[in-house]
Amino acid sequence: MSAVIMMMAIGFGVVIEQTIPAPAFIGFARPPVLASVAAYFALTHSAPAMLSAALLGGIISDSIGALPPGGSTLAFAAFGTVLYYYRHAVFSGKPMTNVFLGAVIGAGVPLIVLFFLLFSGRTPFCFQPGLFILKLIGTTIYGAFFFPAIYFLLKKLELMTGVCPSDDISDDIHATN
């Protein structure tokens, strides 16, 4: 059932990422919804579930964003791995922690993708640092807004479907699924 929820979350995440407008004043930024789904699975599920969410979300994100394969997958897996291994030490499940993690994810994913493109030699000729800084600001704001909402909605969905063994919404760390 956890895999079904992951597939559904990634499917809805693609729709949300593509339907929200990307205005020029925030650098044509898209909300990091698929990265947030991968981060949710890193914080609440096992390592294989996190890696499968990062892999599937990254492949789809690269496909719809016309990027070379691997950049988003690398970013999602990197954030997922860090969050998975340090979730017992730093994550408390409070709303402000979710806002902070969302902002870090929102700023970090475009940076990792940019470094991936720079090291692979596929940077476009029209790379504009000013536009990229606006994109960083935009994805940071989007991440700070969307990650807490995605975390709360997926947690509630897992509670309603019985995937989550606890009925307490504040019990955020369980690795049985």
MIMI-715930 format. One record per residue: residue number from 1; x negated, y negated, z of N, C-alpha, C in turn. Coordinates in Angstrom, 3 decimals. Each point is the difference from the previous one (the first is absolute). Layout:
N
num|n.xx|n.yy|n.zz|ca.xx|ca.yy|ca.zz|c.xx|c.yy|c.zz
NUM|X|Y|Z|X|Y|Z|X|Y|Z
...
END
This chain:
177
num|n.xx|n.yy|n.zz|ca.xx|ca.yy|ca.zz|c.xx|c.yy|c.zz
1|-0.817|1.193|0.000|0.817|-1.193|0.000|-0.862|-1.258|0.000
2|-1.175|0.100|0.604|-0.894|-1.140|0.023|-0.466|-0.357|-1.414
3|-0.211|1.013|-0.836|-0.411|-0.249|-1.382|1.111|-0.677|-0.792
4|1.238|0.364|0.284|1.137|-0.631|-0.680|0.088|-1.469|0.396
5|-0.190|-0.278|1.266|0.032|-1.393|0.453|-1.151|-0.783|-0.617
6|-1.169|0.623|-0.121|-1.133|-0.672|-0.615|0.283|-0.318|-1.463
7|0.541|0.960|-0.736|0.308|-0.223|-1.421|1.055|-1.101|-0.162
8|1.010|0.037|0.863|1.039|-1.020|-0.065|-0.561|-1.380|0.341
9|-0.854|-0.072|1.017|-0.584|-1.278|0.388|-0.896|-0.553|-1.105
10|-0.764|0.861|-0.639|-0.851|-0.454|-1.095|0.842|-0.433|-1.192
11|1.069|0.726|-0.287|0.895|-0.394|-1.093|0.645|-1.348|0.242
12|0.531|-0.200|1.201|0.578|-1.308|0.320|-1.068|-1.080|0.067
13|-1.212|0.384|0.428|-1.096|-0.964|0.048|-0.377|-0.523|-1.372
14|0.003|0.881|-0.988|-0.287|-0.435|-1.370|1.058|-0.986|-0.473
15|1.260|0.312|0.278|1.087|-0.893|-0.415|-0.129|-1.362|0.682
16|-0.297|-0.002|1.295|-0.135|-1.263|0.726|-1.185|-0.806|-0.523
17|-1.138|0.668|-0.217|-1.171|-0.719|-0.503|0.256|-0.619|-1.363
18|0.764|0.671|-0.843|0.216|-0.506|-1.345|1.121|-1.034|-0.095
19|0.934|0.016|0.938|1.116|-0.934|-0.102|-0.250|-1.326|0.704
20|-0.895|-0.032|0.959|-0.292|-1.267|0.675|-0.854|-0.841|-0.934
21|0.400|-1.235|-0.218|-0.753|-0.841|-0.937|-1.416|-0.288|0.502
22|-0.901|-0.179|-0.938|-1.392|-0.321|0.315|-0.300|-1.409|-0.508
23|0.299|-1.022|0.813|-0.191|-1.368|-0.474|-1.482|-0.384|-0.123
24|-0.266|-0.982|-0.825|-1.370|-0.425|-0.260|-0.631|-0.686|1.201
25|0.807|-0.640|0.839|-0.587|-0.740|1.117|-0.545|0.910|1.098
26|0.265|1.292|-0.055|-0.656|0.945|0.906|-0.851|0.991|-0.789
27|-0.480|-0.415|-1.149|-0.935|0.798|-0.773|0.585|1.233|-0.637
28|1.283|-0.025|-0.316|0.702|1.138|-0.596|-0.100|1.240|0.885
29|0.061|-0.218|1.296|-0.136|1.099|0.966|1.262|0.842|0.041
30|-0.200|1.290|0.159|1.090|0.955|0.206|-0.067|0.469|1.449
31|1.142|0.287|0.589|-0.037|0.482|1.392|-0.641|1.384|0.083
32|-0.794|0.256|1.028|-0.677|1.303|0.125|0.909|1.060|0.616
33|1.086|0.315|-0.679|0.984|0.939|0.543|-0.545|1.426|-0.026
34|-0.625|0.407|-1.086|-0.530|1.361|-0.079|-1.157|0.194|0.978
35|-0.805|-1.014|0.196|-1.063|0.083|1.009|0.593|0.086|1.399
36|1.116|-0.675|0.220|0.664|0.060|1.302|0.588|1.380|0.260
37|0.518|0.637|-1.034|0.519|1.363|0.151|-1.142|0.952|0.352
38|-1.132|-0.134|-0.681|-1.153|0.842|0.319|-0.496|-0.271|1.419
39|0.025|-1.256|0.424|-0.419|-0.338|1.365|0.964|0.566|1.032
40|1.287|-0.012|-0.306|0.977|0.588|0.921|-0.283|1.489|0.201
41|-0.261|0.708|-1.086|-0.281|1.424|0.117|-1.339|0.246|0.698
42|-0.939|-0.931|-0.113|-1.255|0.133|0.734|0.216|-0.170|1.498
43|0.913|-0.860|0.375|0.235|-0.273|1.417|0.901|1.013|0.679
44|0.799|0.719|-0.746|1.000|0.859|0.632|-0.055|1.463|-0.399
45|-0.797|0.365|-0.984|-0.007|1.370|-0.485|-1.421|0.558|-0.028
46|-0.122|1.188|-0.545|-1.294|0.676|-0.074|-0.856|-0.580|-1.130
47|-1.264|0.407|-0.001|-0.925|-0.485|-1.027|0.402|0.434|-1.410
48|0.438|1.257|-0.234|0.432|0.344|-1.358|1.200|-0.815|-0.482
49|0.930|-0.310|0.904|1.149|-0.827|-0.390|-0.458|-1.405|-0.346
50|-0.942|-0.531|0.762|-0.520|-1.337|-0.290|-0.729|-0.016|-1.331
51|-0.837|1.008|-0.246|-0.751|0.030|-1.249|0.908|0.215|-1.207
52|1.048|0.793|0.162|0.919|0.181|-1.123|0.783|-1.274|-0.275
53|0.397|-0.730|1.042|0.680|-1.284|-0.212|-0.942|-1.008|-0.650
54|-1.261|-0.020|0.432|-0.975|-0.924|-0.596|-0.292|0.363|-1.447
55|-0.128|1.278|-0.278|-0.292|0.442|-1.369|1.163|-0.295|-0.934
56|1.195|0.404|0.395|1.164|-0.233|-0.854|0.293|-1.488|-0.160
57|-0.033|-0.735|1.108|0.241|-1.445|-0.070|-1.059|-0.723|-0.802
58|-1.262|0.411|0.141|-1.077|-0.644|-0.749|0.077|0.263|-1.490
59|0.318|1.238|-0.372|0.126|0.317|-1.431|1.139|-0.788|-0.627
60|1.131|-0.053|0.704|1.137|-0.752|-0.534|-0.305|-1.492|-0.044
61|-0.653|-0.518|1.033|-0.345|-1.427|0.024|-0.964|-0.362|-1.124
62|-0.988|0.847|-0.246|-0.918|-0.252|-1.114|0.724|0.079|-1.340
63|0.946|0.915|-0.114|0.722|0.164|-1.270|0.889|-1.189|-0.309
64|0.727|-0.483|0.987|0.910|-1.117|-0.281|-0.718|-1.336|-0.023
65|-1.211|-0.054|0.552|-0.749|-1.242|0.003|-1.015|-0.100|-1.116
66|-0.049|0.979|-0.890|-0.924|0.029|-1.135|-1.450|-0.113|0.451
67|-0.321|0.651|1.114|-1.372|0.036|0.494|-0.640|1.332|-0.371
68|-1.327|0.036|-0.043|-0.640|1.296|-0.227|0.289|0.934|1.176
69|0.151|1.269|-0.267|0.368|0.918|1.085|-1.077|0.078|1.083
70|0.460|-0.054|1.242|-0.898|0.197|1.119|-0.129|-1.162|0.954
71|0.205|-1.211|-0.452|-0.195|-1.163|0.865|0.984|-0.065|1.153
72|1.267|0.060|-0.312|1.011|-0.044|1.053|-0.020|1.264|0.840
73|-0.268|1.126|-0.627|-0.082|1.250|0.750|-1.123|-0.069|1.015
74|-1.142|-0.541|-0.399|-1.123|-0.170|0.909|0.366|-0.934|1.150
75|0.673|-1.106|-0.313|0.384|-0.965|1.038|0.998|0.607|0.975
76|1.016|0.680|-0.520|1.013|0.597|0.874|-0.613|1.092|0.882
77|-0.866|0.814|-0.590|-0.631|1.074|0.773|-0.967|-0.560|1.039
78|-0.702|-1.069|-0.335|-0.928|-0.598|0.965|0.759|-0.560|1.202
79|1.049|-0.769|-0.259|0.787|-0.530|1.110|0.696|1.115|0.771
80|0.505|0.979|-0.716|0.665|1.113|0.669|-0.942|0.778|0.899
81|-1.217|0.227|-0.468|-0.966|0.742|0.800|-0.388|-0.760|1.260
82|-0.249|-1.287|-0.136|-0.350|-0.814|1.169|1.162|-0.035|0.988
83|1.203|-0.226|-0.504|1.155|-0.036|0.899|0.264|1.352|0.642
84|-0.201|1.069|-0.747|0.251|1.335|0.551|-0.962|0.324|1.148
85|-1.277|-0.286|-0.202|-0.974|0.382|1.010|-0.043|-0.941|1.203
86|0.481|-1.214|-0.144|-0.010|-0.925|1.127|1.392|-0.310|0.531
87|1.008|0.746|-0.398|1.360|-0.309|0.421|0.220|0.210|1.488
88|-0.716|0.920|0.614|0.162|0.226|1.438|-0.677|-1.098|0.815
89|-0.992|-0.659|-0.575|-0.743|-1.014|0.739|0.585|-1.401|-0.142
90|0.500|-0.344|-1.187|0.407|-1.388|-0.205|1.491|-0.197|-0.226
91|0.694|0.979|-0.491|1.382|-0.238|-0.389|0.934|0.178|1.176
92|0.839|-1.005|0.234|0.927|0.079|1.122|1.452|0.047|-0.441
93|0.295|-0.260|-1.254|1.369|0.054|-0.497|0.812|-1.246|0.265
94|-0.610|-1.035|0.498|0.710|-1.251|0.268|0.140|-0.809|-1.285
95|1.005|-0.859|-0.074|0.204|-0.770|-1.235|-1.192|-0.875|-0.389
96|-0.665|-0.619|0.958|-1.141|-0.851|-0.356|-1.173|0.823|-0.541
97|-0.165|1.209|0.501|-1.034|0.875|-0.538|0.329|0.374|-1.435
98|1.277|0.255|-0.272|0.411|0.311|-1.369|-0.219|-1.187|-0.926
99|0.285|-1.203|0.474|-0.224|-1.201|-0.822|-1.488|-0.146|-0.305
100|-0.833|0.194|1.020|-1.453|-0.114|-0.201|-0.508|1.067|-0.968
101|0.423|1.254|0.189|-0.432|1.063|-0.905|0.491|-0.250|-1.421
102|1.224|-0.500|-0.143|0.513|-0.318|-1.325|-0.802|-1.092|-0.680
103|-0.401|-1.009|0.768|-0.815|-1.072|-0.572|-1.373|0.513|-0.415
104|-0.591|0.866|0.808|-1.307|0.571|-0.341|0.108|0.882|-1.241
105|1.052|0.799|-0.071|0.206|0.843|-1.187|0.230|-0.874|-1.227
106|0.807|-1.048|0.160|0.288|-0.897|-1.123|-1.236|-0.705|-0.522
107|-0.911|-0.349|0.887|-1.227|-0.666|-0.451|-1.049|0.996|-0.467
108|-0.024|1.165|0.603|-1.059|0.957|-0.300|0.155|0.758|-1.292
109|1.227|0.323|-0.371|0.210|0.783|-1.224|-0.481|-0.744|-1.244
110|0.350|-1.284|-0.204|-0.544|-0.683|-1.181|-1.523|-0.140|0.035
111|-0.584|-0.148|1.189|-1.458|-0.093|0.087|-0.667|1.314|-0.414
112|0.529|1.111|0.473|-0.582|1.299|-0.368|0.171|0.254|-1.494
113|1.165|-0.343|-0.542|0.216|0.178|-1.439|-0.932|-0.899|-0.801
114|-0.223|-1.238|0.459|-0.929|-0.896|-0.692|-1.417|0.555|0.029
115|-0.454|0.485|1.159|-1.338|0.578|0.075|-0.112|1.249|-0.868
116|1.055|0.790|-0.043|0.001|1.172|-0.882|-0.155|-0.432|-1.454
117|0.727|-1.028|-0.395|-0.103|-0.479|-1.384|-1.370|-0.608|-0.285
118|-0.567|-0.717|0.974|-1.328|-0.589|-0.200|-1.072|1.075|-0.142
119|0.052|1.022|0.852|-1.021|1.042|-0.048|0.163|0.929|-1.199
120|1.219|0.114|-0.524|0.183|0.841|-1.178|-0.176|-0.789|-1.297
121|-0.235|-1.304|0.107|-0.249|-0.830|-1.175|1.238|-0.312|-0.808
122|1.150|0.006|0.616|1.245|-0.227|-0.743|0.697|-1.286|0.418
123|-0.748|-0.972|0.433|0.587|-1.270|0.381|0.389|-0.760|-1.260
124|1.198|-0.557|-0.038|0.402|-0.741|-1.202|-0.834|-1.268|-0.170
125|-0.102|-0.432|-1.241|-0.783|-1.195|-0.284|0.642|-1.253|0.585
126|1.287|0.042|0.242|0.696|-1.175|0.499|0.154|0.030|1.524
127|-0.910|0.660|0.711|0.069|0.047|1.455|-0.156|-1.402|0.566
128|0.972|-0.404|0.798|-0.010|-1.334|0.584|-0.001|0.122|1.520
129|-1.073|-0.425|0.664|-0.063|0.135|1.450|1.113|-0.750|0.730
130|0.395|-1.159|-0.496|1.084|-0.754|0.643|1.318|0.756|-0.020
131|0.297|0.606|-1.125|1.220|0.793|-0.123|-0.061|1.245|0.884
132|-1.193|0.577|0.124|-0.142|1.172|0.864|0.185|-0.367|1.473
133|-0.479|-1.153|0.402|0.206|-0.439|1.390|1.478|-0.230|0.263
134|0.705|-0.581|-0.960|1.451|-0.150|0.153|0.683|1.364|0.093
135|-0.490|0.957|-0.777|0.569|1.346|0.058|-0.253|0.634|1.362
136|-1.186|-0.205|0.559|-0.286|0.512|1.342|0.944|-0.600|1.040
137|0.233|-1.283|-0.099|0.915|-0.655|0.937|1.415|0.551|-0.173
138|0.422|0.160|-1.241|1.342|0.513|-0.266|0.200|1.430|0.474
139|-0.969|0.881|-0.276|0.151|1.386|0.443|-0.119|0.128|1.513
140|-0.751|-0.894|0.630|-0.077|0.003|1.460|1.350|-0.353|0.604
141|0.641|-1.002|-0.544|1.324|-0.392|0.496|1.016|1.096|-0.281
142|-0.025|0.539|-1.213|0.908|1.098|-0.330|-0.231|1.202|0.921
143|-1.251|0.342|0.237|-0.310|1.140|0.856|0.464|-0.211|1.428
144|-0.185|-1.216|0.512|0.444|-0.295|1.366|1.513|0.074|0.128
145|0.702|-0.240|-1.080|1.458|0.076|0.035|0.509|1.415|-0.279
146|-0.570|0.656|-0.996|0.553|1.274|-0.453|-0.413|1.197|0.857
147|-1.238|0.038|0.527|-0.407|1.185|0.749|0.846|0.241|1.247
148|0.294|-1.013|0.819|0.877|0.287|1.148|1.384|0.485|-0.416
149|0.536|-0.560|-1.073|1.324|0.427|-0.466|-0.047|1.439|-0.522
150|-1.015|0.332|-0.765|-0.125|1.359|-0.536|-0.236|0.991|1.127
151|-0.831|-0.374|0.952|-0.266|0.889|1.129|1.291|0.286|0.771
152|0.743|-1.043|0.293|1.236|0.166|0.767|1.024|0.827|-0.775
153|0.177|-0.277|-1.290|0.991|0.728|-0.795|-0.365|1.469|-0.183
154|-1.267|0.286|-0.270|-0.398|1.402|-0.155|0.072|0.747|1.327
155|-0.322|-0.676|1.087|0.111|0.640|1.316|1.454|0.330|0.315
156|0.903|-0.936|-0.271|1.424|0.247|0.224|0.511|1.115|-0.905
157|-0.445|0.027|-1.253|0.415|1.051|-0.919|-0.456|1.374|0.488
158|-1.227|0.075|0.489|-0.486|1.276|0.527|0.751|0.410|1.265
159|0.382|-0.961|0.810|0.792|0.322|1.184|1.387|0.503|-0.381
160|0.609|-0.618|-1.004|1.347|0.402|-0.412|0.002|1.367|-0.685
161|-1.059|0.320|-0.737|-0.039|1.283|-0.697|-0.559|1.122|0.858
162|-0.537|-0.317|1.145|-0.510|1.020|0.894|-1.432|0.399|-0.247
163|-0.700|-0.722|-0.845|-1.405|0.306|-0.261|-0.849|-0.375|1.206
164|0.308|-1.129|0.608|-0.725|-0.484|1.167|0.510|0.729|1.239
165|-0.886|0.607|0.779|0.465|0.782|1.150|0.491|-0.840|1.162
166|-0.273|-1.283|0.008|0.386|-0.845|1.120|1.148|-0.912|-0.409
167|0.892|-0.278|0.929|1.063|-0.943|-0.290|-0.340|-1.391|0.510
168|-1.187|-0.169|0.545|-0.446|-1.294|0.495|-0.780|-0.686|-1.108
169|0.463|-1.163|-0.430|-0.633|-0.710|-1.099|-1.384|-0.524|0.382
170|-0.274|-0.138|1.288|-1.297|-0.523|0.405|-1.061|1.097|0.043
171|0.374|1.261|-0.113|-0.976|1.086|-0.034|-0.481|0.160|-1.431
172|-1.058|-0.729|-0.350|-0.400|-0.102|-1.392|-1.066|0.980|-0.413
173|-0.657|0.641|0.924|-1.115|0.850|-0.376|0.378|1.448|0.250
174|0.258|0.677|-1.096|0.247|1.433|0.065|-0.561|0.616|-1.269
175|-0.781|1.001|0.163|-0.678|0.600|-1.148|0.504|1.414|-0.274
176|1.223|0.301|0.380|0.507|1.345|-0.233|0.553|0.169|-1.391
177|0.263|-1.062|-0.716|0.579|0.106|-1.339|-1.072|-0.129|-1.040
END
